[in-house]
Amino acid sequence: MTPVKLACLDLAGTTISDIDMVERAFAEAIATQGIVPGTSAYARAMVHVHRSRGCPKIEVFRGIFPGNEAQAQAANLTFERSFEGAIERTGLVPAPGAVEALEKLRDAGVRIALVTGFSRSTLGRVLGSLPWADKFDLALCPEDAGRGRPYPDMVLTAVLRSGVEDVRHVAVAGDSESDMLCGRRAGASVVAGVLTGVHSRERLLGGGATHILDSIADLPALLLGAEAPASEARASAR
């Protein structure tokens, strides 16, 4: 396998465990716009939220409120306030083994970029709450790159900022289909789907995952040690 010099890792569901906090913030946001639990509109909206996880949050709300930018912006603002408030109250919990995985990769000379669909404001709150913020080199949101996932822009921005000379030296890991699409479109040699988040093994493989991991804790072994070829990983996932 081509040596990996840069690992681009997702936040919620991959390196932090607080998926429910994100779901609650989405639910609160759409409720302020008249879409409340127990209605068919709410069920449809939450299906869209689940399907779109990993994408920029404002784009998720634009999908729920097509043609109504003011409503989408209002819902997005509520989402940010809700999620940031939850961070202030309870903090964020790293995914099991995440900090150790980052340390192993950094010790091996692999640069770490966190990539997310959160806004710059929310990402700032997230970073401010992480006691392990010294474990990564970059943290990028859609505003830093032009477009969010599933477009490849954030990974390619990380490549440029890190000085990596070849996209084949990049690994991407995340828990959503959009993470997988982003990694494949960026040309990363490893696009690892992790099963600690929102999307299933089948969904991750459908998005183009080259490998499936039980958690981010397994990433160092994949990148630094012996690992099965992508075809074997796909076969074992079925």
N, C-alpha and C positions, 0 to 999 in steps of 0.2 A: 504494500500500500504506500502511496505517496506520503512522505512525512508531513504531518500537520503542524503548521506554524501559528495558526489563528483558529480559535474556536468561538463561534458565534452562538450564544446560548439565550434561549427565551427566559422570561421571568416567571409569571404566574403559571403554575402547573408544571414547571420544569425545574427552576432553581429555588423558587419559593412555593410554599404549599397552599397558599390561601385562595383556593379556587372559589370556595363558597362565598368569600367576601366580595369577589368580583361579581358573582351571580346576583347577590343581594343588591349590589349597587345598580346593576342593570335593571332589576325588578323595580327598585325605587324610582329610577329615572323614568321608566315608561309609565309608571303609575301616576306621576305628576302630569303626564300628558293624556290622562283619561283612560289608559289601558291598564285595567286592574285584574288581579288574580280572580280566577273563576269564570272568566269570559273566553270565548273562542279567540278573540283578538289578542288576548294576553298569551294564550297557548301558541298562536302563530308567531307572535313577536319573540317569545323565548326560544322557539325552534330556530328562528333566524339568528338569534344571539348565539346559540350553541353552534350552528353551522358556520358562523362567521368568526369564531374565536381566533385570536391572533391578529386579526385585521385592525386597522386604526379604529378607535372607538367611535369617532365621529362618522366614519363610513358605515359602521354597524347601524347607527341611528338614522342615517340617510336611507338605508335600506328598509328600515321600519316605517319611516315617514317620508316616502318618496314624493318629491315635488314640493316639500314643505321645509325649506332650509331653516326657518325660524324655529320650528318645532324640534327639528333635529338638534340644533344648537342648544336649545333650552334643555332638552333631555341630556345632552352631553355634559352640560354644565352641572346638572344635578348629579349625574354619575360621578363626576370628578369630586364634587363636594362630599358625596356619600362615601366614596372609597377612601379619600384622603382623611375624612373624619374617622373612619374605621381604623386606619393606620395609626392615627394619633391615640385612639383609645386602647388598642390591643397590640400594636406593632405587627411585624411580619415574621413568619416562621420559615427558616430555610427548609427546603426539601431534605429528607433524610439522606445524609452522605454528600450533600451538595458542597458544603464548605471544604470538606476533605478532598472532594474531586477537583475543585478549583485549585487547591494547594498543590495537589499532585501534578496537575497540568502546568501550573506556573513554575514549579520546581524543575520540570522537564523543558522549560523554555518556550512553552506554548503561550501566546498572548490570548487574553480573554476579552471578548466584547459581549456585553449584555444588550440584547435587542428586544424591543417591546412595541406593542400597539398603543401604549399609554401616551398621553400628551406630554409635552416637556414639563408642564407644571406638576402633573401627577408623578412622572418619573423622578422629578426632584424630591418630592415627598418620600417616595420609595427609597431612593438612595440615602436620604437623610436618616432613615429608620434602620438601615442595615449596618450592624456592627462589623460586618465582614466586607464592607465596601472597598477595602484595600486589596481584595483578592482579584480584582479585575482591572483591565487597562482602559476600557471604553464603555460607555453606556449610551446607546443611541435610540432615538424615537423617530417616528415618521417625519417630524419637522426638521430633523437633522439631515435627512436624506432626500426629501422631495416627495417620495411615495412610501407608504407602508407595505406590509405584506398583503397579498402574496407576491407583490413585485420584488425584484431582487435588490432594490436600491440600498436598503440598510446594510446588507451584507457587503455589497460592493463599496459602500462608504467606509465600512470598517476595514476592508482590504486597503483602500487608499490611505486612510489615516494610520494604519499600522505599518505601512511600507512593505506589505507582503507582495512579492513579485509575480505570483501565479495563483489564480483562484483554485487550482488543484491542491494547494497547500492549506485549504480552508475546510473546516468541519462545521456543520450546523446541527444543533440539537434543539428539539422543541416537542411540544405535546399536541400540536394542532396540524391539520392539513395545510393551512396557509404557511406554517413554518417549513413544511416539506417542499411545497411549491416554490417558496422563496429560495431555499437552498439549492434546489435543482436548477432553477432559472439563473442563479448566480454562478453556477459551474462548480460548486463545492464537490470535493471528491467523496466526502462522507456527509450524508444527510440522515441523521439518527432520530427516529421517533421514539419518544419516551412515554411509558404507559401510566404515568402518575397524574395525568391531566385530563383534558376534556374529550379527546377523540380516541376512537378504538384502534386496535392494531390494523384492522382492515382499512379504516379511513386513512391512517398514516401511510400505509403501503400504497393506497390509491393516489395519494398526493405525491408519491415518488420516493418514499423512504428507502435508503439503501440498507439500513439496519434498524432493528427494533430492540430497544433496551427496556428492561424493567424499570429503571430509574436513571437519573443523571449520575448516580454513584458508579454505574457501570461504564461511563464514558472513558475514564483514563485507561482502563484495560483494553478497550477497543482501539484507542488512538495510540497507545504507547506499547501495548503488548500483542500477543497472538490473538487473532480474531478470525471469525469465519467469513468467507467471501459473501458478497451481497446476495448471490443466488442462494446460498445455504441459509442465510438469514431470512430470506423470503420464504423458502420452503418450510423452515421451522415455524414460521408465523402462521401458517395455514392450519 
